[in-house]
Amino acid sequence: MKMYTCKQMIYRLSDYMEKELPFHKRLIFRLHLWMCHNCRKYLKQFKKSVELTGKIPKENPPKALIELLEKTFKK
Ligand SMILES: [Zn+2]
């Protein structure tokens, strides 16, 4: 089973939230979430922003967000 990187997780997050991912991809997604503290933290922030704006961003994450994430995930 192929694992996702954190960046792949982020690009699939809106699909995951809208339940558009096929079952096996949701499993991979959840497995990564289970193991990755950073992505859990990111998902939490993502859900919060969905609550605030009332919608799931459909486009790829904005550039500013990517930069923020790269900083967050930097080892
Ligand atoms: Zn991750």
N, CA, C, O and the ligand as a Tripos MOL2 file, in Angstrom:
@<TRIPOS>MOLECULE
protein
  301   299    76     0     0
PROTEIN
NO_CHARGES

@<TRIPOS>ATOM
      1 N           0.8540   -1.1970    0.0000 N.3       1 MET1
      2 CA          0.0000    0.0000    0.0000 C.3       1 MET1
      3 C           0.8880    1.2440    0.0000 C.2       1 MET1
      4 O           1.8170    1.3760    0.7960 O.2       1 MET1
      5 N           0.5670    2.1430   -0.9160 N.am      2 LYS2
      6 CA          1.3840    3.3440   -1.0380 C.3       2 LYS2
      7 C           0.9260    4.4010   -0.0380 C.2       2 LYS2
      8 O          -0.2630    4.7000    0.0720 O.2       2 LYS2
      9 N           1.8740    4.9490    0.6730 N.am      3 MET3
     10 CA          1.5430    5.9820    1.6490 C.3       3 MET3
     11 C           1.5410    7.3570    1.0030 C.2       3 MET3
     12 O           2.2100    7.5940   -0.0040 O.2       3 MET3
     13 N           0.7820    8.2470    1.5980 N.am      4 TYR4
     14 CA          0.7850    9.6290    1.1390 C.3       4 TYR4
     15 C           1.8640   10.4110    1.8710 C.2       4 TYR4
     16 O           2.1840   10.1400    3.0280 O.2       4 TYR4
     17 N           2.4110   11.3860    1.1650 N.am      5 THR5
     18 CA          3.2430   12.3620    1.8570 C.3       5 THR5
     19 C           2.3090   13.4220    2.4460 C.2       5 THR5
     20 O           1.1270   13.4770    2.1090 O.2       5 THR5
     21 N           2.8480   14.2480    3.3160 N.am      6 CYS6
     22 CA          2.0230   15.2880    3.9340 C.3       6 CYS6
     23 C           1.4420   16.2240    2.8780 C.2       6 CYS6
     24 O           0.2960   16.6600    2.9840 O.2       6 CYS6
     25 N           2.2390   16.5240    1.8680 N.am      7 LYS7
     26 CA          1.7650   17.4170    0.8160 C.3       7 LYS7
     27 C           0.6140   16.7830    0.0250 C.2       7 LYS7
     28 O          -0.3550   17.4600   -0.3200 O.2       7 LYS7
     29 N           0.7260   15.5050   -0.2530 N.am      8 GLN8
     30 CA         -0.3630   14.8120   -0.9550 C.3       8 GLN8
     31 C          -1.6270   14.8140   -0.1180 C.2       8 GLN8
     32 O          -2.7360   14.9170   -0.6420 O.2       8 GLN8
     33 N          -1.4490   14.7000    1.1760 N.am      9 MET9
     34 CA         -2.5730   14.7450    2.0970 C.3       9 MET9
     35 C          -3.3270   16.0640    1.9620 C.2       9 MET9
     36 O          -4.5560   16.1080    1.9060 O.2       9 MET9
     37 N          -2.5480   17.1220    1.9120 N.am     10 ILE10
     38 CA         -3.1420   18.4510    1.8740 C.3      10 ILE10
     39 C          -3.9340   18.6610    0.5860 C.2      10 ILE10
     40 O          -5.0020   19.2740    0.5910 O.2      10 ILE10
     41 N          -3.3870   18.1390   -0.5250 N.am     11 TYR11
     42 CA         -4.0880   18.3080   -1.7920 C.3      11 TYR11
     43 C          -5.3470   17.4560   -1.8720 C.2      11 TYR11
     44 O          -6.2360   17.7430   -2.6740 O.2      11 TYR11
     45 N          -5.4330   16.4270   -1.0630 N.am     12 ARG12
     46 CA         -6.6190   15.5700   -1.0880 C.3      12 ARG12
     47 C          -7.6130   15.9060    0.0170 C.2      12 ARG12
     48 O          -8.6770   15.2980    0.1270 O.2      12 ARG12
     49 N          -7.2470   16.8660    0.8130 N.am     13 LEU13
     50 CA         -8.0620   17.1420    1.9970 C.3      13 LEU13
     51 C          -9.4980   17.5450    1.6630 C.2      13 LEU13
     52 O         -10.4360   17.0900    2.3180 O.2      13 LEU13
     53 N          -9.6760   18.3970    0.6470 N.am     14 SER14
     54 CA        -11.0410   18.8260    0.3390 C.3      14 SER14
     55 C         -11.8570   17.6590   -0.2200 C.2      14 SER14
     56 O         -13.0560   17.5650    0.0430 O.2      14 SER14
     57 N         -11.2170   16.7650   -0.9920 N.am     15 ASP15
     58 CA        -11.9150   15.5640   -1.4680 C.3      15 ASP15
     59 C         -12.3210   14.6810   -0.2920 C.2      15 ASP15
     60 O         -13.4250   14.1390   -0.2420 O.2      15 ASP15
     61 N         -11.3960   14.5580    0.6440 N.am     16 TYR16
     62 CA        -11.6790   13.7590    1.8300 C.3      16 TYR16
     63 C         -12.8640   14.3410    2.6010 C.2      16 TYR16
     64 O         -13.7670   13.6140    3.0160 O.2      16 TYR16
     65 N         -12.8470   15.6530    2.7850 N.am     17 MET17
     66 CA        -13.9090   16.3220    3.5280 C.3      17 MET17
     67 C         -15.2580   16.1710    2.8320 C.2      17 MET17
     68 O         -16.2930   16.0840    3.4920 O.2      17 MET17
     69 N         -15.2450   16.1400    1.5110 N.am     18 GLU18
     70 CA        -16.5100   16.0180    0.7710 C.3      18 GLU18
     71 C         -16.8530   14.5580    0.4790 C.2      18 GLU18
     72 O         -17.7980   14.2570   -0.2500 O.2      18 GLU18
     73 N         -16.0750   13.6780    1.0580 N.am     19 LYS19
     74 CA        -16.2850   12.2330    0.8940 C.3      19 LYS19
     75 C         -16.2550   11.7980   -0.5680 C.2      19 LYS19
     76 O         -17.0300   10.9450   -1.0030 O.2      19 LYS19
     77 N         -15.3460   12.4070   -1.3050 N.am     20 GLU20
     78 CA        -15.2250   12.0740   -2.7160 C.3      20 GLU20
     79 C         -14.0950   11.0790   -2.9820 C.2      20 GLU20
     80 O         -13.8910   10.6400   -4.1140 O.2      20 GLU20
     81 N         -13.3760   10.7370   -1.9330 N.am     21 LEU21
     82 CA        -12.2850    9.7800   -2.1220 C.3      21 LEU21
     83 C         -12.8400    8.3550   -2.1040 C.2      21 LEU21
     84 O         -13.7240    8.0330   -1.3100 O.2      21 LEU21
     85 N         -12.3100    7.5060   -2.9900 N.am     22 PRO22
     86 CA        -12.7010    6.0920   -2.9260 C.3      22 PRO22
     87 C         -12.2790    5.4790   -1.5870 C.2      22 PRO22
     88 O         -11.3930    5.9860   -0.8990 O.2      22 PRO22
     89 N         -12.9340    4.3910   -1.2480 N.am     23 PHE23
     90 CA        -12.7480    3.7920    0.0680 C.3      23 PHE23
     91 C         -11.2810    3.5350    0.4160 C.2      23 PHE23
     92 O         -10.8330    3.8920    1.5050 O.2      23 PHE23
     93 N         -10.5220    2.9110   -0.5120 N.am     24 HIS24
     94 CA         -9.1390    2.5590   -0.1650 C.3      24 HIS24
     95 C          -8.2790    3.8090    0.0250 C.2      24 HIS24
     96 O          -7.3290    3.8050    0.8080 O.2      24 HIS24
     97 N          -8.6260    4.8870   -0.7040 N.am     25 LYS25
     98 CA         -7.8570    6.1200   -0.5120 C.3      25 LYS25
     99 C          -8.1820    6.7880    0.8130 C.2      25 LYS25
    100 O          -7.3220    7.3990    1.4480 O.2      25 LYS25
    101 N          -9.4400    6.6580    1.2190 N.am     26 ARG26
    102 CA         -9.8080    7.1720    2.5480 C.3      26 ARG26
    103 C          -9.0510    6.4320    3.6390 C.2      26 ARG26
    104 O          -8.6420    7.0230    4.6390 O.2      26 ARG26
    105 N          -8.8680    5.1340    3.4380 N.am     27 LEU27
    106 CA         -8.1130    4.3430    4.4050 C.3      27 LEU27
    107 C          -6.6700    4.8280    4.5150 C.2      27 LEU27
    108 O          -6.1390    5.0170    5.6090 O.2      27 LEU27
    109 N          -6.0510    5.0240    3.3480 N.am     28 ILE28
    110 CA         -4.6650    5.5130    3.3380 C.3      28 ILE28
    111 C          -4.5930    6.8840    4.0150 C.2      28 ILE28
    112 O          -3.6840    7.1820    4.7890 O.2      28 ILE28
    113 N          -5.5910    7.6970    3.6850 N.am     29 PHE29
    114 CA         -5.6640    9.0380    4.2600 C.3      29 PHE29
    115 C          -5.7550    8.9710    5.7900 C.2      29 PHE29
    116 O          -5.0310    9.6660    6.5030 O.2      29 PHE29
    117 N          -6.6500    8.1290    6.2630 N.am     30 ARG30
    118 CA         -6.8630    8.0180    7.7110 C.3      30 ARG30
    119 C          -5.6460    7.4340    8.4270 C.2      30 ARG30
    120 O          -5.3100    7.8160    9.5480 O.2      30 ARG30
    121 N          -5.0020    6.4970    7.7380 N.am     31 LEU31
    122 CA         -3.8100    5.8930    8.3110 C.3      31 LEU31
    123 C          -2.7100    6.9440    8.4980 C.2      31 LEU31
    124 O          -2.0310    6.9860    9.5240 O.2      31 LEU31
    125 N          -2.5560    7.7880    7.4750 N.am     32 HIS32
    126 CA         -1.5670    8.8540    7.5830 C.3      32 HIS32
    127 C          -1.9440    9.8020    8.7270 C.2      32 HIS32
    128 O          -1.0960   10.1880    9.5310 O.2      32 HIS32
    129 N          -3.2050   10.1610    8.7860 N.am     33 LEU33
    130 CA         -3.6780   11.0480    9.8580 C.3      33 LEU33
    131 C          -3.3750   10.4740   11.2320 C.2      33 LEU33
    132 O          -2.9700   11.1770   12.1580 O.2      33 LEU33
    133 N          -3.5870    9.1720   11.3230 N.am     34 TRP34
    134 CA         -3.3860    8.4800   12.5890 C.3      34 TRP34
    135 C          -1.9240    8.5580   13.0310 C.2      34 TRP34
    136 O          -1.6210    8.6400   14.2210 O.2      34 TRP34
    137 N          -1.0230    8.5300   12.0380 N.am     35 MET35
    138 CA          0.4020    8.4950   12.3610 C.3      35 MET35
    139 C           1.0580    9.8610   12.3940 C.2      35 MET35
    140 O           2.1400   10.0210   12.9580 O.2      35 MET35
    141 N           0.4080   10.8450   11.7920 N.am     36 CYS36
    142 CA          1.1000   12.1180   11.5660 C.3      36 CYS36
    143 C           0.4690   13.2460   12.3680 C.2      36 CYS36
    144 O          -0.6560   13.6730   12.1060 O.2      36 CYS36
    145 N           1.2020   13.7000   13.3190 N.am     37 HIS37
    146 CA          0.7140   14.7570   14.1900 C.3      37 HIS37
    147 C           0.4700   16.0540   13.4240 C.2      37 HIS37
    148 O          -0.5180   16.7510   13.6590 O.2      37 HIS37
    149 N           1.3830   16.3680   12.5060 N.am     38 ASN38
    150 CA          1.2620   17.6110   11.7320 C.3      38 ASN38
    151 C          -0.0250   17.6550   10.9140 C.2      38 ASN38
    152 O          -0.7070   18.6790   10.8620 O.2      38 ASN38
    153 N          -0.3450   16.5370   10.2810 N.am     39 CYS39
    154 CA         -1.5430   16.5130    9.4480 C.3      39 CYS39
    155 C          -2.8160   16.5470   10.2880 C.2      39 CYS39
    156 O          -3.8260   17.1220    9.8820 O.2      39 CYS39
    157 N          -2.7550   15.9300   11.4500 N.am     40 ARG40
    158 CA         -3.9150   16.0330   12.3530 C.3      40 ARG40
    159 C          -4.1470   17.4820   12.7380 C.2      40 ARG40
    160 O          -5.2790   17.9640   12.7730 O.2      40 ARG40
    161 N          -3.0450   18.1650   13.0250 N.am     41 LYS41
    162 CA         -3.1300   19.5630   13.4030 C.3      41 LYS41
    163 C          -3.6810   20.3880   12.2370 C.2      41 LYS41
    164 O          -4.5040   21.2840   12.4210 O.2      41 LYS41
    165 N          -3.2020   20.0590   11.0330 N.am     42 TYR42
    166 CA         -3.6470   20.7880    9.8570 C.3      42 TYR42
    167 C          -5.1300   20.5480    9.5750 C.2      42 TYR42
    168 O          -5.8640   21.4760    9.2360 O.2      42 TYR42
    169 N          -5.5560   19.3060    9.7180 N.am     43 LEU43
    170 CA         -6.9650   18.9690    9.4890 C.3      43 LEU43
    171 C          -7.8680   19.7450   10.4430 C.2      43 LEU43
    172 O          -8.9460   20.2040   10.0670 O.2      43 LEU43
    173 N          -7.4140   19.8800   11.6630 N.am     44 LYS44
    174 CA         -8.1590   20.6220   12.6710 C.3      44 LYS44
    175 C          -8.3290   22.0850   12.2350 C.2      44 LYS44
    176 O          -9.4190   22.6520   12.3130 O.2      44 LYS44
    177 N          -7.2200   22.6760   11.7730 N.am     45 GLN45
    178 CA         -7.2570   24.0640   11.3090 C.3      45 GLN45
    179 C          -8.1520   24.1860   10.0840 C.2      45 GLN45
    180 O          -8.8990   25.1530    9.9370 O.2      45 GLN45
    181 N          -8.0650   23.1900    9.2100 N.am     46 PHE46
    182 CA         -8.8600   23.1890    7.9890 C.3      46 PHE46
    183 C         -10.3520   23.1530    8.3300 C.2      46 PHE46
    184 O         -11.1460   23.9010    7.7590 O.2      46 PHE46
    185 N         -10.7180   22.2860    9.2540 N.am     47 LYS47
    186 CA        -12.1120   22.1800    9.6630 C.3      47 LYS47
    187 C         -12.6120   23.4730   10.2710 C.2      47 LYS47
    188 O         -13.7550   23.8790   10.0600 O.2      47 LYS47
    189 N         -11.7340   24.1140   11.0320 N.am     48 LYS48
    190 CA        -12.0810   25.3770   11.6590 C.3      48 LYS48
    191 C         -12.3810   26.4300   10.5890 C.2      48 LYS48
    192 O         -13.3590   27.1700   10.6890 O.2      48 LYS48
    193 N         -11.5310   26.4840    9.5690 N.am     49 SER49
    194 CA        -11.7390   27.4850    8.5280 C.3      49 SER49
    195 C         -12.9810   27.1670    7.7000 C.2      49 SER49
    196 O         -13.6380   28.0720    7.1840 O.2      49 SER49
    197 N         -13.3030   25.8680    7.5750 N.am     50 VAL50
    198 CA        -14.5470   25.4940    6.8940 C.3      50 VAL50
    199 C         -15.7520   25.9650    7.7100 C.2      50 VAL50
    200 O         -16.7430   26.4450    7.1590 O.2      50 VAL50
    201 N         -15.6480   25.8170    9.0310 N.am     51 GLU51
    202 CA        -16.7160   26.2880    9.9080 C.3      51 GLU51
    203 C         -16.8990   27.7940    9.7950 C.2      51 GLU51
    204 O         -18.0210   28.2990    9.7810 O.2      51 GLU51
    205 N         -15.7840   28.4980    9.7140 N.am     52 LEU52
    206 CA        -15.8210   29.9560    9.6570 C.3      52 LEU52
    207 C         -16.3890   30.4600    8.3430 C.2      52 LEU52
    208 O         -17.2200   31.3680    8.3250 O.2      52 LEU52
    209 N         -15.9330   29.8640    7.2330 N.am     53 THR53
    210 CA        -16.3640   30.3600    5.9230 C.3      53 THR53
    211 C         -17.6120   29.6390    5.4340 C.2      53 THR53
    212 O         -18.2860   30.1100    4.5180 O.2      53 THR53
    213 N         -17.9240   28.4890    6.0470 N.am     54 GLY54
    214 CA        -19.1060   27.7480    5.6590 C.3      54 GLY54
    215 C         -18.9490   26.9440    4.3890 C.2      54 GLY54
    216 O         -19.9250   26.3950    3.8770 O.2      54 GLY54
    217 N         -17.7170   26.8640    3.8650 N.am     55 LYS55
    218 CA        -17.5260   26.0480    2.6630 C.3      55 LYS55
    219 C         -16.1440   25.4070    2.6180 C.2      55 LYS55
    220 O         -15.1870   25.8780    3.2340 O.2      55 LYS55
    221 N         -16.0820   24.3320    1.8760 N.am     56 ILE56
    222 CA        -14.8220   23.6340    1.6910 C.3      56 ILE56
    223 C         -14.1340   24.1990    0.4550 C.2      56 ILE56
    224 O         -14.7030   24.1830   -0.6360 O.2      56 ILE56
    225 N         -12.9190   24.6960    0.6220 N.am     57 PRO57
    226 CA        -12.2160   25.2300   -0.5460 C.3      57 PRO57
    227 C         -11.9870   24.1410   -1.5970 C.2      57 PRO57
    228 O         -11.3780   23.1120   -1.3040 O.2      57 PRO57
    229 N         -12.4710   24.3680   -2.8130 N.am     58 LYS58
    230 CA        -12.3710   23.3570   -3.8620 C.3      58 LYS58
    231 C         -11.0310   23.4110   -4.5900 C.2      58 LYS58
    232 O         -10.5110   22.3890   -5.0370 O.2      58 LYS58
    233 N         -10.4930   24.5910   -4.6990 N.am     59 GLU59
    234 CA         -9.2510   24.7400   -5.4400 C.3      59 GLU59
    235 C          -8.0870   24.2030   -4.6030 C.2      59 GLU59
    236 O          -8.2250   23.9150   -3.4140 O.2      59 GLU59
    237 N          -6.9620   24.0820   -5.2560 N.am     60 ASN60
    238 CA         -5.7500   23.7490   -4.5220 C.3      60 ASN60
    239 C          -5.5030   24.8180   -3.4730 C.2      60 ASN60
    240 O          -5.9130   25.9660   -3.6420 O.2      60 ASN60
    241 N          -4.8350   24.4450   -2.3910 N.am     61 PRO61
    242 CA         -4.5970   25.4390   -1.3470 C.3      61 PRO61
    243 C          -3.8510   26.6480   -1.9020 C.2      61 PRO61
    244 O          -2.9670   26.5060   -2.7470 O.2      61 PRO61
    245 N          -4.2100   27.8320   -1.4250 N.am     62 PRO62
    246 CA         -3.5100   29.0330   -1.8780 C.3      62 PRO62
    247 C          -2.0310   28.9740   -1.5580 C.2      62 PRO62
    248 O          -1.6050   28.2660   -0.6450 O.2      62 PRO62
    249 N          -1.2490   29.7320   -2.3240 N.am     63 LYS63
    250 CA          0.2080   29.6950   -2.1950 C.3      63 LYS63
    251 C           0.6740   30.0340   -0.7800 C.2      63 LYS63
    252 O           1.6160   29.4370   -0.2600 O.2      63 LYS63
    253 N           0.0010   30.9960   -0.1790 N.am     64 ALA64
    254 CA          0.3780   31.4010    1.1760 C.3      64 ALA64
    255 C           0.2160   30.2350    2.1530 C.2      64 ALA64
    256 O           1.0140   30.0530    3.0720 O.2      64 ALA64
    257 N          -0.8240   29.4650    1.9290 N.am     65 LEU65
    258 CA         -1.0740   28.3110    2.7990 C.3      65 LEU65
    259 C           0.0050   27.2500    2.6190 C.2      65 LEU65
    260 O           0.4850   26.6710    3.5930 O.2      65 LEU65
    261 N           0.3850   26.9980    1.3610 N.am     66 ILE66
    262 CA          1.4470   26.0400    1.0730 C.3      66 ILE66
    263 C           2.7390   26.4480    1.7830 C.2      66 ILE66
    264 O           3.4320   25.6190    2.3740 O.2      66 ILE66
    265 N           3.0420   27.7370    1.7110 N.am     67 GLU67
    266 CA          4.2720   28.2250    2.3500 C.3      67 GLU67
    267 C           4.2170   28.0220    3.8550 C.2      67 GLU67
    268 O           5.2020   27.6300    4.4820 O.2      67 GLU67
    269 N           3.0580   28.2950    4.4180 N.am     68 LEU68
    270 CA          2.8680   28.1010    5.8550 C.3      68 LEU68
    271 C           3.0570   26.6320    6.2270 C.2      68 LEU68
    272 O           3.6730   26.3040    7.2400 O.2      68 LEU68
    273 N           2.5120   25.7570    5.3820 N.am     69 LEU69
    274 CA          2.6130   24.3240    5.6440 C.3      69 LEU69
    275 C           4.0470   23.8470    5.5460 C.2      69 LEU69
    276 O           4.5120   23.0470    6.3590 O.2      69 LEU69
    277 N           4.7430   24.3530    4.5320 N.am     70 GLU70
    278 CA          6.1370   23.9420    4.3870 C.3      70 GLU70
    279 C           6.9460   24.3230    5.6030 C.2      70 GLU70
    280 O           7.8540   23.6050    6.0220 O.2      70 GLU70
    281 N           6.5970   25.4790    6.1680 N.am     71 LYS71
    282 CA          7.2720   25.8870    7.4010 C.3      71 LYS71
    283 C           6.8920   24.9510    8.5420 C.2      71 LYS71
    284 O           7.7350   24.5470    9.3430 O.2      71 LYS71
    285 N           5.5940   24.6120    8.6010 N.am     72 THR72
    286 CA          5.1140   23.7440    9.6730 C.3      72 THR72
    287 C           5.7490   22.3550    9.6110 C.2      72 THR72
    288 O           6.1090   21.7730   10.6350 O.2      72 THR72
    289 N           5.8800   21.8300    8.3680 N.am     73 PHE73
    290 CA          6.3440   20.4740    8.2120 C.3      73 PHE73
    291 C           7.8640   20.3550    8.1260 C.2      73 PHE73
    292 O           8.4040   19.2520    8.0520 O.2      73 PHE73
    293 N           8.5370   21.4820    8.1370 N.am     74 LYS74
    294 CA          9.9960   21.4470    8.0250 C.3      74 LYS74
    295 C          10.5980   20.7670    9.2400 C.2      74 LYS74
    296 O          10.2380   21.0420   10.3840 O.2      74 LYS74
    297 N          11.5320   19.8660    8.9480 N.am     75 LYS75
    298 CA         12.1400   19.1330   10.0560 C.3      75 LYS75
    299 C          13.4320   19.7960   10.5140 C.2      75 LYS75
    300 O          14.0800   19.3110   11.4420 O.2      75 LYS75
    301 ZN          1.4090   14.1700    7.4770 Zn       76 ZN76
@<TRIPOS>BOND
     1     1     2 1
     2     2     3 1
     3     3     4 2
     4     3     5 am
     5     5     6 1
     6     6     7 1
     7     7     8 2
     8     7     9 am
     9     9    10 1
    10    10    11 1
    11    11    12 2
    12    11    13 am
    13    13    14 1
    14    14    15 1
    15    15    16 2
    16    15    17 am
    17    17    18 1
    18    18    19 1
    19    19    20 2
    20    19    21 am
    21    21    22 1
    22    22    23 1
    23    23    24 2
    24    23    25 am
    25    25    26 1
    26    26    27 1
    27    27    28 2
    28    27    29 am
    29    29    30 1
    30    30    31 1
    31    31    32 2
    32    31    33 am
    33    33    34 1
    34    34    35 1
    35    35    36 2
    36    35    37 am
    37    37    38 1
    38    38    39 1
    39    39    40 2
    40    39    41 am
    41    41    42 1
    42    42    43 1
    43    43    44 2
    44    43    45 am
    45    45    46 1
    46    46    47 1
    47    47    48 2
    48    47    49 am
    49    49    50 1
    50    50    51 1
    51    51    52 2
    52    51    53 am
    53    53    54 1
    54    54    55 1
    55    55    56 2
    56    55    57 am
    57    57    58 1
    58    58    59 1
    59    59    60 2
    60    59    61 am
    61    61    62 1
    62    62    63 1
    63    63    64 2
    64    63    65 am
    65    65    66 1
    66    66    67 1
    67    67    68 2
    68    67    69 am
    69    69    70 1
    70    70    71 1
    71    71    72 2
    72    71    73 am
    73    73    74 1
    74    74    75 1
    75    75    76 2
    76    75    77 am
    77    77    78 1
    78    78    79 1
    79    79    80 2
    80    79    81 am
    81    81    82 1
    82    82    83 1
    83    83    84 2
    84    83    85 am
    85    85    86 1
    86    86    87 1
    87    87    88 2
    88    87    89 am
    89    89    90 1
    90    90    91 1
    91    91    92 2
    92    91    93 am
    93    93    94 1
    94    94    95 1
    95    95    96 2
    96    95    97 am
    97    97    98 1
    98    98    99 1
    99    99   100 2
   100    99   101 am
   101   101   102 1
   102   102   103 1
   103   103   104 2
   104   103   105 am
   105   105   106 1
   106   106   107 1
   107   107   108 2
   108   107   109 am
   109   109   110 1
   110   110   111 1
   111   111   112 2
   112   111   113 am
   113   113   114 1
   114   114   115 1
   115   115   116 2
   116   115   117 am
   117   117   118 1
   118   118   119 1
   119   119   120 2
   120   119   121 am
   121   121   122 1
   122   122   123 1
   123   123   124 2
   124   123   125 am
   125   125   126 1
   126   126   127 1
   127   127   128 2
   128   127   129 am
   129   129   130 1
   130   130   131 1
   131   131   132 2
   132   131   133 am
   133   133   134 1
   134   134   135 1
   135   135   136 2
   136   135   137 am
   137   137   138 1
   138   138   139 1
   139   139   140 2
   140   139   141 am
   141   141   142 1
   142   142   143 1
   143   143   144 2
   144   143   145 am
   145   145   146 1
   146   146   147 1
   147   147   148 2
   148   147   149 am
   149   149   150 1
   150   150   151 1
   151   151   152 2
   152   151   153 am
   153   153   154 1
   154   154   155 1
   155   155   156 2
   156   155   157 am
   157   157   158 1
   158   158   159 1
   159   159   160 2
   160   159   161 am
   161   161   162 1
   162   162   163 1
   163   163   164 2
   164   163   165 am
   165   165   166 1
   166   166   167 1
   167   167   168 2
   168   167   169 am
   169   169   170 1
   170   170   171 1
   171   171   172 2
   172   171   173 am
   173   173   174 1
   174   174   175 1
   175   175   176 2
   176   175   177 am
   177   177   178 1
   178   178   179 1
   179   179   180 2
   180   179   181 am
   181   181   182 1
   182   182   183 1
   183   183   184 2
   184   183   185 am
   185   185   186 1
   186   186   187 1
   187   187   188 2
   188   187   189 am
   189   189   190 1
   190   190   191 1
   191   191   192 2
   192   191   193 am
   193   193   194 1
   194   194   195 1
   195   195   196 2
   196   195   197 am
   197   197   198 1
   198   198   199 1
   199   199   200 2
   200   199   201 am
   201   201   202 1
   202   202   203 1
   203   203   204 2
   204   203   205 am
   205   205   206 1
   206   206   207 1
   207   207   208 2
   208   207   209 am
   209   209   210 1
   210   210   211 1
   211   211   212 2
   212   211   213 am
   213   213   214 1
   214   214   215 1
   215   215   216 2
   216   215   217 am
   217   217   218 1
   218   218   219 1
   219   219   220 2
   220   219   221 am
   221   221   222 1
   222   222   223 1
   223   223   224 2
   224   223   225 am
   225   225   226 1
   226   226   227 1
   227   227   228 2
   228   227   229 am
   229   229   230 1
   230   230   231 1
   231   231   232 2
   232   231   233 am
   233   233   234 1
   234   234   235 1
   235   235   236 2
   236   235   237 am
   237   237   238 1
   238   238   239 1
   239   239   240 2
   240   239   241 am
   241   241   242 1
   242   242   243 1
   243   243   244 2
   244   243   245 am
   245   245   246 1
   246   246   247 1
   247   247   248 2
   248   247   249 am
   249   249   250 1
   250   250   251 1
   251   251   252 2
   252   251   253 am
   253   253   254 1
   254   254   255 1
   255   255   256 2
   256   255   257 am
   257   257   258 1
   258   258   259 1
   259   259   260 2
   260   259   261 am
   261   261   262 1
   262   262   263 1
   263   263   264 2
   264   263   265 am
   265   265   266 1
   266   266   267 1
   267   267   268 2
   268   267   269 am
   269   269   270 1
   270   270   271 1
   271   271   272 2
   272   271   273 am
   273   273   274 1
   274   274   275 1
   275   275   276 2
   276   275   277 am
   277   277   278 1
   278   278   279 1
   279   279   280 2
   280   279   281 am
   281   281   282 1
   282   282   283 1
   283   283   284 2
   284   283   285 am
   285   285   286 1
   286   286   287 1
   287   287   288 2
   288   287   289 am
   289   289   290 1
   290   290   291 1
   291   291   292 2
   292   291   293 am
   293   293   294 1
   294   294   295 1
   295   295   296 2
   296   295   297 am
   297   297   298 1
   298   298   299 1
   299   299   300 2
@<TRIPOS>SUBSTRUCTURE
     1 MET1         2 RESIDUE 1 A MET
     2 LYS2         6 RESIDUE 1 A LYS
     3 MET3        10 RESIDUE 1 A MET
     4 TYR4        14 RESIDUE 1 A TYR
     5 THR5        18 RESIDUE 1 A THR
     6 CYS6        22 RESIDUE 1 A CYS
     7 LYS7        26 RESIDUE 1 A LYS
     8 GLN8        30 RESIDUE 1 A GLN
     9 MET9        34 RESIDUE 1 A MET
    10 ILE10       38 RESIDUE 1 A ILE
    11 TYR11       42 RESIDUE 1 A TYR
    12 ARG12       46 RESIDUE 1 A ARG
    13 LEU13       50 RESIDUE 1 A LEU
    14 SER14       54 RESIDUE 1 A SER
    15 ASP15       58 RESIDUE 1 A ASP
    16 TYR16       62 RESIDUE 1 A TYR
    17 MET17       66 RESIDUE 1 A MET
    18 GLU18       70 RESIDUE 1 A GLU
    19 LYS19       74 RESIDUE 1 A LYS
    20 GLU20       78 RESIDUE 1 A GLU
    21 LEU21       82 RESIDUE 1 A LEU
    22 PRO22       86 RESIDUE 1 A PRO
    23 PHE23       90 RESIDUE 1 A PHE
    24 HIS24       94 RESIDUE 1 A HIS
    25 LYS25       98 RESIDUE 1 A LYS
    26 ARG26      102 RESIDUE 1 A ARG
    27 LEU27      106 RESIDUE 1 A LEU
    28 ILE28      110 RESIDUE 1 A ILE
    29 PHE29      114 RESIDUE 1 A PHE
    30 ARG30      118 RESIDUE 1 A ARG
    31 LEU31      122 RESIDUE 1 A LEU
    32 HIS32      126 RESIDUE 1 A HIS
    33 LEU33      130 RESIDUE 1 A LEU
    34 TRP34      134 RESIDUE 1 A TRP
    35 MET35      138 RESIDUE 1 A MET
    36 CYS36      142 RESIDUE 1 A CYS
    37 HIS37      146 RESIDUE 1 A HIS
    38 ASN38      150 RESIDUE 1 A ASN
    39 CYS39      154 RESIDUE 1 A CYS
    40 ARG40      158 RESIDUE 1 A ARG
    41 LYS41      162 RESIDUE 1 A LYS
    42 TYR42      166 RESIDUE 1 A TYR
    43 LEU43      170 RESIDUE 1 A LEU
    44 LYS44      174 RESIDUE 1 A LYS
    45 GLN45      178 RESIDUE 1 A GLN
    46 PHE46      182 RESIDUE 1 A PHE
    47 LYS47      186 RESIDUE 1 A LYS
    48 LYS48      190 RESIDUE 1 A LYS
    49 SER49      194 RESIDUE 1 A SER
    50 VAL50      198 RESIDUE 1 A VAL
    51 GLU51      202 RESIDUE 1 A GLU
    52 LEU52      206 RESIDUE 1 A LEU
    53 THR53      210 RESIDUE 1 A THR
    54 GLY54      214 RESIDUE 1 A GLY
    55 LYS55      218 RESIDUE 1 A LYS
    56 ILE56      222 RESIDUE 1 A ILE
    57 PRO57      226 RESIDUE 1 A PRO
    58 LYS58      230 RESIDUE 1 A LYS
    59 GLU59      234 RESIDUE 1 A GLU
    60 ASN60      238 RESIDUE 1 A ASN
    61 PRO61      242 RESIDUE 1 A PRO
    62 PRO62      246 RESIDUE 1 A PRO
    63 LYS63      250 RESIDUE 1 A LYS
    64 ALA64      254 RESIDUE 1 A ALA
    65 LEU65      258 RESIDUE 1 A LEU
    66 ILE66      262 RESIDUE 1 A ILE
    67 GLU67      266 RESIDUE 1 A GLU
    68 LEU68      270 RESIDUE 1 A LEU
    69 LEU69      274 RESIDUE 1 A LEU
    70 GLU70      278 RESIDUE 1 A GLU
    71 LYS71      282 RESIDUE 1 A LYS
    72 THR72      286 RESIDUE 1 A THR
    73 PHE73      290 RESIDUE 1 A PHE
    74 LYS74      294 RESIDUE 1 A LYS
    75 LYS75      298 RESIDUE 1 A LYS
    76 ZN76       301 GROUP 0 **** ****
